[in-house]
């Protein structure tokens, strides 16, 4: 009878797949850990009412994170989404309360809610297209271009009301613009409207990323932009799309927030971009570009949202919340780098075996 002792090489090879599996499931594992942690320490944390409230909060960040995922996959970044949230809410509020004054005609044009939603979403797309133009045509670095747009959009939001809040956005029956609060407080078959909209958006984005030529182009641009351009992919058009889509998602979030509050304030959305980046990176989107999944981003948004709400319910100060979120972002980037290193090692081992 012959016994063969396991060598260190065999152990190392067998440990790599296990390590890779744990890294790929890290976001889901983190979600389970966060839920279990707060379920033990916070009374009624898993009650239906609290879960509904948290899901609405998660949806806001998830809208931004879905758009941010596409941007990061292409190797870019969009710091303007938080300001677009604030501007979108202010535009919707201004149209509901004051309409569109046409001074040269001595007339004010009022819109119904579907028209206001379309106008606001179009605004988000326009701002995203400006970001895309600066990046693709003027060769401005994404960080600088979107940082500048962050200030522009926030300034426009402040100018729209002189820094004041637009309150009481219920609308006026005589003007035919009632129903705005339904977006934030309404439900479809018992499910909050924001969750329904997010579900359709996420499913559409996931399908686009995995089953369409445009989706493959997005990954190709992030993986190797030079190779993508040489292979005939319209790199500038692809980048333009992802920034327009990011602006569109931010406008949706702005509408939902204003509807939930039944008011709009120009400071709304401050620092939202950091939560969106955290959700995307935590969900497995590589800051180096070329890798990411919408499903992982949604789970990452739930981790960030539940973590934020749980800390609030525990009475943790906002200062410590920022510290914890910062640690989460840095940790997610470090883990992503570890995953990339393990993938390289696994690839080298396979080449050596062949």
Beta strands, then each sheet from edge to edge (+ up, - down):
strand 1: 100-102
strand 2: 107-109
strand 3: 187-188
strand 4: 191-192
sheet 1: 1+ 2-
sheet 2: 3+ 4-
end
